[in-house]
Amino acid sequence: MSATAETPRTQGSTTPVLRVMQSLGTPRPTTNPYNKMLDEALGRTDGIEHLRFTWAGALFGRYDAFHWHWPEVKLHGSTWWKSVVLSMLTILLFLRHALSRRIAVVRTVHNIELPDDNAARLWILRRIDAHTDYRIVLNTTTALPEGTPHSLILHGHYRDWYAPYPHAERVPGRLSTFGGIRRYKGMETFIDAYRTAVELEPTLTIRGGGRPTTPELGAELSARAADLPGVTLHLDFLSDAELVEVVTSAELTVLAYRFMHNSGSVLAALSLDRPVLVPRNAANAALAAEVGAEWVIMYDDELDGAQLLEAWRAAARLQGRPDLSRREWGDAGSAHAAAFREAVRVKRSG
């Protein structure tokens, strides 16, 4: 018998196999490594049939659970009219899920704040969130309303992912930053702090990379750093090999985010055995307690030159590796399968 949302097929004679569609499509070369590793983990997990996203499959296919990651991504196209079409399709998908009595909607809480977007898109995102049946949180500090059905599945490390690429020799005084460049990630704050710090410590340099969300943001950052010594910015997508070279050539990775909750960039740097400088908050304090406080250096308020210098001096003395033993990918697939099964139980018992 074929698998349907109404009658899940079984393995053997007793174990139901759930059909679960991700909101993530087939991985591409530029896909976030977290997405790729989750895709691989789910693909080899018993008890679920892992379905990659397509609009036809999402709107008309048969599945037991739908798993959202960053739903805002579905609302944006390369032109205004494509964005309108995508928003309409997302509304149809939301309506299908909201009206179904069988399909469980699961959402991984990557971010706790809504993105900066227009009112229409924010309305859609709020509707999706309000009709989510089950949540997966990536750290112990994610606040949910009391009684919210959820599972904790820690964000896995990237050690295995980056293992094929050679590490660079550390360059004394080198600072790095990387990842998709958005306003809230505060690269301009980092550059301004560096301006002060390099006057006191001329051996400092910056190596940074990542694609800005807009050409205007890229031009602004280039202009901001134009008169500074030792700053090299590659304002475009970094391949895995390039990312490894940028991070491992530095003594400290600086992520001067205005707000941070779950950061793949933090775990990428730690996976490459480099300490990170991040804003002080509950999530980063919990991570520091887990992996070693010397690896997660925190600053208060807005990053300035004095805090940057202090963090670099501490990082330059650091040896060894952070403890990422709680973030192995081996159990990620089975942990997600258990969450999907519980989500379906919650949905169908309601």
MOLIN-V902035 format. One record per pair of residues at least 24 apart in sequence whose C-alpha atoms are under 10 Angstrom apart, sorted by the first residue. I is the first residue (numbers start at 1). J is the second residue. D is the distance in Angstrom with one decimal. If there is no record, write none. Layout:
BEGIN
i: <I;I>
j: <J;J>
d: <D;D>
END
This chain:
BEGIN
i: <2;3;3;3;3;4;4;4;4;5;5;5;5;5;5;5;5;5;5;5;6;6;6;6;6;6;7;7;7;8;8;8;8;9;9;9;10;10;11;11;11;15;15;16;16;16;17;17;17;17;17;17;17;18;18;18;18;18;18;18;18;18;18;18;18;19;19;19;19;19;19;19;19;19;19;19;19;20;20;20;20;20;20;20;20;20;20;20;20;20;20;20;20;20;20;20;21;21;21;21;21;21;21;21;21;21;21;21;21;21;21;21;21;21;22;22;22;22;22;22;22;22;22;22;22;22;22;23;23;23;23;23;23;23;23;23;23;23;23;23;23;23;24;24;24;24;24;24;24;24;24;24;24;25;25;25;25;25;26;26;26;26;27;29;29;30;30;30;30;32;32;33;33;33;33;33;33;33;34;34;34;34;34;34;34;35;36;37;37;37;37;37;37;37;37;38;38;38;38;38;38;39;40;40;40;41;41;41;41;41;41;41;42;42;42;42;42;42;43;44;44;45;45;45;45;45;45;45;46;46;46;47;47;47;47;47;48;48;48;48;48;48;48;49;50;55;55;55;55;58;58;58;58;58;58;59;59;59;59;59;59;59;59;60;60;62;63;63;63;64;64;64;64;64;64;64;64;65;65;65;65;65;65;65;65;65;65;65;65;66;66;66;66;66;66;66;66;66;66;67;67;67;67;67;67;67;67;67;67;68;68;68;68;68;68;68;68;68;68;69;69;69;69;69;69;70;70;70;70;70;70;70;70;71;71;71;71;71;72;72;72;72;72;72;72;72;75;75;75;75;76;83;84;87;87;87;88;90;90;90;90;91;91;91;91;91;93;94;94;94;94;94;94;94;95;95;95;97;97;97;98;98;98;98;98;98;99;100;101;101;101;101;102;102;102;102;102;103;103;103;103;103;104;104;104;104;104;104;104;104;104;104;104;104;104;105;105;105;105;105;105;105;105;105;105;106;106;106;106;106;106;106;106;106;106;106;106;107;107;107;107;107;107;107;108;108;108;108;108;108;108;108;108;109;109;109;109;109;109;109;109;109;109;110;110;110;110;110;110;110;110;110;110;111;111;111;111;111;111;111;111;112;112;112;112;112;112;113;113;113;116;132;132;133;133;133;133;133;134;134;134;134;134;134;134;135;135;135;136;136;136;137;138;138;138;139;139;139;139;139;139;140;140;140;140;141;141;141;141;141;141;141;141;141;142;142;142;142;149;149;149;149;150;150;150;151;151;151;151;151;151;151;152;152;152;153;153;153;153;153;153;153;154;154;154;154;154;154;154;155;155;155;155;155;155;155;155;155;156;156;156;156;156;156;156;156;156;156;156;156;156;157;157;157;157;157;157;157;157;157;157;157;157;157;157;158;158;158;158;158;158;158;158;158;158;158;158;159;159;159;159;159;159;159;159;159;160;160;160;161;161;161;162;162;162;162;162;162;162;163;163;163;164;164;164;165;165;165;165;165;165;166;166;166;166;167;167;167;167;167;167;167;167;168;168;168;168;168;168;168;169;169;169;169;169;170;170;170;170;170;170;170;170;170;170;171;171;171;171;171;171;172;172;172;172;172;172;172;173;173;173;173;173;173;173;173;173;173;173;173;173;173;173;173;174;174;174;174;174;174;174;174;174;174;174;174;174;174;174;174;174;175;175;175;175;175;175;175;175;175;175;175;175;175;175;175;175;175;175;176;176;176;176;176;176;176;176;176;176;176;176;176;176;176;176;176;176;176;176;176;176;177;177;177;177;177;177;177;177;177;177;177;177;177;177;177;177;177;177;177;178;178;178;178;178;178;178;178;178;178;178;178;178;178;178;178;178;178;178;178;179;179;179;179;179;179;179;179;179;179;179;179;179;179;180;180;180;180;180;180;180;180;180;180;181;181;181;181;181;181;181;181;181;181;181;182;182;182;182;182;182;182;182;183;183;183;183;183;183;184;184;184;184;184;185;185;185;185;185;185;186;186;186;186;186;186;186;187;187;187;187;187;187;188;188;188;188;188;188;188;189;189;189;189;189;189;189;189;190;190;190;190;190;190;190;190;190;191;191;191;191;191;191;191;191;191;192;192;192;192;192;192;193;193;193;193;193;193;193;193;193;194;194;194;194;194;194;194;194;194;194;195;195;195;195;195;195;195;196;196;196;196;196;197;197;197;197;197;197;197;198;198;198;198;198;198;199;199;199;200;200;200;201;202;202;203;203;204;204;204;204;204;205;205;205;205;205;206;206;206;206;206;206;206;206;206;207;207;207;207;207;207;207;207;207;207;208;208;208;208;208;208;208;208;208;208;208;209;209;209;209;209;209;209;209;209;209;210;210;210;210;210;210;210;211;211;211;211;212;212;243;243;244;244;244;245;247;247;247;247;248;248;248;249;250;250;250;250;251;251;251;251;251;251;251;251;251;252;252;252;252;252;252;252;252;252;252;252;252;253;253;253;253;253;254;254;254;254;254;254;254;255;255;256;256;256;256;256;257;257;258;258;258;260;266;267;267;269;270;270;270;270;270;270;271;271;271;271;272;272;273;273;273;273;273;273;274;274;274;274;274;274;274;275;275;275;275;275;275;275;275;275;276;276;276;277;277;277;277;277;277;278;278;279;287;288;288;289;290;290;290;290;290;291;291;291;291;291;291;292;292;292;292;293;294;294;294;295;295;295;295;295;296>
j: <62;49;62;63;64;61;62;63;64;61;62;63;64;65;100;101;102;103;104;344;62;63;64;101;102;103;63;64;102;48;62;63;64;47;48;49;47;48;46;47;48;46;47;47;48;341;46;47;48;49;64;337;341;46;47;48;49;50;63;64;65;337;340;341;344;47;48;49;50;51;62;63;64;65;66;103;340;48;49;50;51;52;53;62;63;64;65;66;67;103;104;105;106;337;340;341;48;49;50;51;52;53;54;57;58;61;62;63;64;65;66;67;68;105;50;51;52;53;54;58;65;66;67;68;69;106;107;51;52;53;54;55;58;66;67;68;69;70;71;73;74;107;51;52;53;54;67;68;69;70;71;73;74;51;52;53;54;55;51;52;53;54;52;239;240;237;238;239;240;179;264;157;158;161;162;240;264;268;155;156;157;158;161;264;268;69;161;156;157;158;160;161;329;332;333;155;156;329;332;333;336;333;329;332;333;329;330;331;332;333;334;336;332;333;334;335;336;337;333;333;334;331;332;333;334;335;336;337;333;334;337;333;334;337;338;341;333;334;336;337;338;340;341;337;337;86;89;90;93;89;90;92;93;96;97;89;90;92;93;94;95;96;97;93;96;103;102;103;104;102;103;104;105;340;341;343;344;97;102;103;104;105;106;133;340;341;343;344;347;97;103;104;105;106;107;132;340;343;344;104;105;106;107;108;132;134;135;136;340;105;106;107;108;109;128;129;132;135;136;106;107;108;109;110;111;107;108;109;110;111;114;115;125;107;124;125;128;129;114;115;116;117;121;122;124;125;121;122;124;125;121;121;121;120;121;124;124;121;124;125;128;121;124;125;127;128;128;124;125;127;128;129;131;132;127;128;131;128;131;132;127;128;130;131;132;133;131;347;347;348;349;350;344;345;347;348;349;133;343;344;347;348;131;132;133;134;340;341;342;343;344;345;346;347;348;129;131;132;133;134;135;340;343;344;347;131;132;133;134;135;136;149;150;339;340;343;344;132;133;134;135;136;137;150;134;135;136;137;138;150;151;152;153;135;136;137;138;139;142;143;144;261;262;136;137;138;139;142;155;261;262;263;264;137;138;142;259;260;261;262;263;142;143;144;260;261;262;259;260;261;184;343;347;343;344;346;347;350;339;340;342;343;344;346;347;339;340;343;336;339;340;262;261;262;263;261;262;283;284;286;287;282;283;286;287;261;262;281;282;283;284;285;286;287;261;262;282;283;339;342;343;346;339;342;343;335;336;338;339;340;342;343;335;336;339;327;331;332;333;335;336;339;262;326;327;328;329;332;335;262;263;264;267;326;327;328;329;332;264;267;268;271;324;325;326;327;328;329;330;331;332;264;266;267;268;269;270;271;272;324;325;326;327;328;329;264;265;267;268;269;270;271;272;324;327;328;329;267;268;269;270;271;272;273;324;328;271;328;329;240;268;271;240;241;243;244;268;271;272;244;271;272;240;241;244;240;241;242;243;244;245;241;244;245;248;241;244;245;246;247;248;249;272;244;245;246;247;248;249;250;245;248;249;250;251;245;246;247;248;249;250;251;252;274;316;204;205;248;249;250;251;203;204;205;249;250;251;316;198;201;202;203;204;205;206;249;250;251;252;309;312;313;315;316;203;204;205;206;207;230;231;246;247;248;249;250;251;252;253;312;316;204;205;206;207;208;231;246;247;248;249;250;251;252;253;254;276;308;312;205;206;207;208;209;231;232;233;243;246;247;248;249;250;251;252;253;254;255;269;274;276;206;207;208;209;210;233;243;246;247;250;252;253;254;255;256;265;269;276;277;207;208;209;210;211;233;234;235;237;238;243;246;247;253;254;255;265;266;268;269;208;209;210;211;212;235;236;237;238;243;255;264;265;268;209;210;211;212;213;235;236;237;238;265;209;210;211;212;213;214;217;218;235;236;237;210;211;212;213;214;217;218;257;212;213;214;217;257;258;256;257;258;259;260;255;256;257;258;259;260;255;256;257;258;259;302;303;221;254;255;256;257;258;217;220;221;222;224;225;256;255;256;257;258;302;303;304;305;254;255;256;257;302;303;304;305;308;221;224;225;228;231;256;303;304;305;224;225;228;303;304;305;256;302;303;304;305;306;307;308;309;225;228;229;231;303;304;305;306;308;309;224;225;227;228;229;304;305;304;305;306;308;309;304;305;306;307;308;309;310;228;229;230;305;308;309;228;229;305;305;306;309;309;229;230;229;230;229;230;231;309;312;229;230;231;232;250;230;231;232;233;246;250;252;253;254;231;232;233;234;245;246;247;249;250;253;232;233;234;235;236;238;243;246;247;253;254;233;234;235;236;237;238;242;243;246;247;234;235;236;237;238;239;243;235;236;237;238;236;237;268;269;268;269;272;272;272;273;274;275;272;273;274;274;274;275;315;316;275;276;312;313;314;315;316;317;318;276;277;295;297;308;311;312;313;314;315;316;318;277;278;296;312;315;278;279;297;303;308;311;312;279;303;298;299;302;303;304;302;303;301;302;303;284;296;324;327;295;295;296;321;322;323;324;321;322;323;324;321;322;318;319;320;321;322;323;315;316;318;319;320;321;322;311;312;314;315;316;318;319;321;322;311;312;315;303;307;308;311;312;315;303;311;303;324;322;323;323;322;323;324;325;326;321;322;323;324;325;326;321;322;323;324;322;318;319;322;319;320;321;322;323;322>
d: <9.9;9.1;7.7;7.8;9.1;8.8;5.2;5.9;7.1;9.2;5.5;4.7;4.4;8.0;9.9;9.9;6.5;6.6;9.5;9.9;8.6;8.4;7.5;9.6;6.7;8.7;9.7;8.8;9.9;9.8;9.9;8.5;7.5;9.8;9.9;9.8;8.3;9.7;8.8;7.3;9.7;9.9;7.2;6.8;8.3;9.3;8.0;4.7;5.0;6.6;9.4;9.7;9.3;9.7;6.5;4.6;6.0;8.5;7.4;6.0;7.6;8.5;8.0;7.4;8.9;8.9;5.8;4.6;6.4;7.0;7.7;4.7;5.3;6.7;8.8;10.0;9.5;6.7;6.1;5.5;5.8;8.6;9.9;9.2;5.8;5.9;4.8;5.8;7.2;9.5;9.3;9.9;9.8;9.0;7.7;9.8;9.9;8.4;6.3;4.5;5.8;6.3;9.1;8.4;7.4;9.4;9.2;6.7;8.1;6.4;4.9;6.1;8.8;9.9;7.7;6.3;5.6;5.7;9.3;9.0;8.6;5.9;4.7;6.4;7.8;9.3;9.7;9.2;7.2;5.3;8.3;9.5;8.5;7.3;5.9;5.1;6.1;8.3;7.6;9.5;8.5;9.5;9.1;6.1;5.3;8.5;8.6;8.0;7.2;9.2;9.7;9.8;9.7;8.7;4.9;4.4;6.6;9.7;9.5;6.1;7.4;9.0;9.2;8.3;9.4;7.7;8.6;7.7;9.2;9.9;8.8;9.9;7.8;7.6;9.5;9.0;8.7;9.4;8.1;7.7;8.7;8.1;9.5;7.5;9.9;9.2;9.6;8.7;9.8;8.9;9.9;8.1;7.9;9.3;9.8;9.9;9.0;8.4;7.5;7.4;9.3;8.9;9.9;10.0;8.5;7.4;7.8;8.4;6.5;4.8;8.4;9.2;7.9;4.9;8.0;9.8;7.8;7.9;8.1;7.5;9.4;9.3;9.0;5.4;6.2;9.6;9.1;7.5;8.5;7.6;8.2;9.9;8.5;6.9;9.1;9.2;9.4;9.3;9.5;6.5;9.6;8.7;9.0;9.7;9.9;9.6;7.9;9.1;8.7;9.9;9.8;9.9;7.0;9.2;9.7;8.4;9.2;7.4;5.8;9.3;9.7;7.2;9.2;9.3;9.1;9.0;9.1;6.9;9.1;6.8;4.9;6.4;8.9;8.8;9.2;9.6;7.0;9.4;8.3;5.1;4.5;5.8;7.0;9.8;6.8;8.7;7.8;6.8;9.5;8.4;7.0;6.3;5.0;6.0;8.3;9.7;8.8;9.9;10.0;8.5;6.1;4.6;5.5;7.5;9.6;9.3;9.2;9.6;8.4;7.5;6.1;4.5;6.4;8.9;9.2;9.7;9.1;9.4;9.9;9.0;6.2;5.8;7.6;7.3;9.7;8.6;8.1;8.3;7.1;8.1;9.9;9.6;9.6;8.9;9.3;7.0;8.2;9.3;8.8;7.6;10.0;8.9;7.7;8.5;8.8;6.8;7.0;10.0;9.0;9.3;9.3;9.9;9.8;8.8;7.3;8.1;9.7;9.9;7.9;9.5;9.3;9.9;6.8;9.6;9.1;8.9;9.5;8.3;9.5;7.7;6.3;9.9;8.3;9.9;9.5;9.2;9.7;9.0;8.0;9.0;9.2;8.5;9.5;6.2;8.7;9.9;9.8;9.7;7.3;6.9;9.8;8.9;7.6;9.6;6.7;6.0;9.7;9.3;9.3;7.2;7.4;8.4;9.6;7.8;6.1;7.6;8.0;9.3;9.4;5.9;5.2;8.5;8.0;5.6;8.1;9.5;7.5;5.1;5.2;6.5;8.6;9.0;7.6;8.4;8.4;9.5;6.0;6.0;4.8;5.5;7.4;10.0;9.0;8.6;7.4;6.9;9.2;6.7;8.2;6.5;4.9;6.1;8.7;9.4;8.8;5.7;4.5;6.0;7.6;9.4;9.4;9.7;9.4;6.7;6.1;5.3;7.1;9.5;8.0;9.9;9.8;9.7;8.8;8.9;7.4;7.1;9.6;9.4;9.6;7.7;6.0;8.5;9.8;9.6;9.8;9.1;9.9;8.3;6.5;6.8;9.2;7.6;8.3;9.5;9.2;7.3;9.0;9.4;9.9;9.4;9.8;9.8;9.8;6.6;8.6;7.4;6.4;9.9;8.2;8.4;8.3;5.5;8.8;7.9;8.5;8.5;9.6;8.4;8.5;7.6;9.6;9.5;9.2;7.1;10.0;8.6;7.5;7.1;9.8;8.4;8.6;9.3;7.6;7.8;9.5;8.6;10.0;9.7;6.5;5.6;9.3;9.7;7.7;10.0;8.0;9.2;9.2;7.9;9.6;8.7;7.8;7.9;7.6;8.8;8.3;8.6;8.6;8.9;6.3;9.7;9.2;9.6;8.8;9.6;9.1;9.0;9.4;7.3;10.0;6.9;7.7;9.2;9.9;7.6;6.2;8.9;9.4;8.5;9.9;8.1;9.0;7.9;8.3;9.3;6.4;8.8;8.7;8.9;9.0;8.0;9.7;9.7;8.5;9.6;8.1;4.4;5.6;5.6;9.3;9.7;7.8;8.6;9.7;5.9;6.9;9.6;8.2;6.0;9.6;6.9;8.9;9.0;5.5;6.4;7.4;9.0;9.9;7.0;5.8;8.8;8.5;5.4;7.9;9.7;9.1;9.0;9.0;9.3;7.9;9.7;8.7;4.9;6.7;9.1;9.2;9.2;8.7;9.4;9.2;8.9;9.5;9.2;7.1;7.9;9.2;7.1;8.7;8.2;7.7;9.4;9.5;8.8;9.6;8.6;10.0;7.8;5.7;9.0;9.6;6.9;8.4;7.8;7.5;7.6;9.1;9.1;6.4;6.2;9.3;8.7;5.7;7.6;8.2;7.8;5.5;8.1;8.4;5.3;5.0;8.6;8.8;6.9;5.4;8.3;9.8;9.7;9.9;9.1;6.3;4.4;5.4;6.2;9.7;9.8;9.6;9.6;9.0;8.8;5.6;5.8;7.0;7.6;7.8;8.8;8.8;7.5;6.8;7.7;9.8;8.7;8.8;5.6;4.3;6.0;8.5;9.9;7.5;6.7;8.6;9.9;7.7;8.9;10.0;7.9;8.2;5.8;4.9;5.8;7.1;9.0;9.7;9.6;9.5;9.7;7.1;4.6;5.7;7.1;9.0;8.9;9.5;7.3;6.0;4.8;6.3;8.2;9.5;9.1;8.4;9.9;8.4;5.1;6.1;5.2;5.8;6.9;9.9;9.7;7.9;8.5;5.7;4.9;5.4;8.3;9.9;9.6;9.7;9.9;6.5;6.0;8.7;8.1;5.7;7.9;6.3;4.6;6.1;8.7;9.6;9.9;9.4;7.8;6.7;4.7;6.6;8.5;9.2;9.6;8.0;7.6;9.3;8.7;5.5;5.4;6.3;8.9;9.0;9.5;9.5;9.9;8.5;5.5;4.7;5.4;9.0;9.5;9.3;9.5;9.4;8.3;7.5;8.0;8.0;8.2;8.5;8.0;7.4;9.9;9.9;9.4;8.7;6.7;4.8;7.3;9.1;9.8;9.4;8.1;7.9;8.7;9.3;8.9;6.6;9.9;8.2;4.9;5.1;6.1;7.4;9.1;8.4;7.6;9.1;9.5;8.5;5.9;5.7;4.4;6.2;8.9;8.3;8.4;8.4;9.2;9.8;9.6;8.7;6.2;5.9;8.5;8.1;9.7;9.3;8.8;8.4;9.9;7.9;8.7;8.6;8.8;5.8;5.2;6.8;8.9;7.0;6.1;4.0;6.0;7.6;8.4;7.7;5.2;5.0;6.0;9.1;9.4;9.3;7.7;9.0;7.7;6.4;7.7;9.7;9.7;8.6;6.4;9.7;7.4;8.8;8.7;9.8;6.7;8.7;9.1;7.6;6.7;7.8;9.9;7.5;7.9;6.0;9.1;9.4;6.9;7.7;8.7;8.5;8.3;7.4;6.7;8.9;8.9;9.6;9.9;9.5;9.5;8.2;8.6;9.9;8.8;7.5;7.8;9.8;9.2;6.4;4.5;4.2;7.9;8.4;6.9;9.1;9.6;8.8;9.9;9.4;9.6;7.8;5.9;9.4;7.3;8.6;9.8;8.6;9.5;6.9;8.9;9.3;7.4;7.7;5.0;7.9;9.3;9.4;8.2;4.6;6.7;8.9;6.9;6.1;9.7;8.7;8.1;9.0;8.2;9.9;8.7;9.9;9.7;9.4;9.0;9.4;8.7;8.0;8.4;8.9;9.6;8.5;8.8;7.1;9.1;9.2;9.2;7.4;4.5;5.8;8.1;9.0;6.1;4.7;6.1;7.9;9.7;8.4;9.9;9.6;9.6;6.2;5.0;6.0;8.1;9.9;6.4;8.4;8.6;7.8;9.5;6.3;4.7;6.1;7.9;10.0;9.8;9.3;7.1;8.8;9.4;9.6;5.7;4.5;5.5;6.5;7.3;6.5;8.8;7.8;7.7;9.8;6.6;5.1;4.9;5.1;6.0;9.7;9.1;5.1;3.9;5.0;7.9;7.1;8.8;9.2;9.4;8.9;8.6;7.4;9.9;7.3;9.1;7.2;9.8;6.6;7.8;6.8;9.4;7.7;9.5;9.9;9.4;7.4;9.2;7.3;9.3;9.7;6.2;5.8;9.1;8.8;5.8;7.2;9.5;9.6;9.8;8.0;6.3;9.4;9.3;6.0;7.6;9.9;6.2;8.8;10.0;9.2;9.4;6.6;9.7;9.5;9.8;8.5;9.4;9.4;7.9;9.7;9.9;8.9;8.0;6.7;9.9;9.1;9.2;9.0;7.9;9.5;8.2;8.7;9.0;9.6;9.8;7.5;8.6;8.0;6.6;9.0;8.3;8.5;7.9;9.4;7.7;8.6;9.4;9.9;8.9;7.6;5.4;6.6;9.8;8.3;10.0;8.8;9.3;9.4;8.0;8.4;9.4;9.4;9.5;6.4;9.4;8.2;9.9;9.1;8.3;8.8;9.6;8.4;9.5;9.4;8.1;6.9;8.6;9.2;8.9;10.0;7.9;9.9;9.5;9.9;10.0;9.0;7.2;8.0;9.3;8.4;9.0;5.2;4.4;6.0;8.5;9.0;9.2;6.2;6.7;9.5;9.2;7.7;9.8;8.6;9.8;9.9;8.4;6.4;9.3;9.2>
END
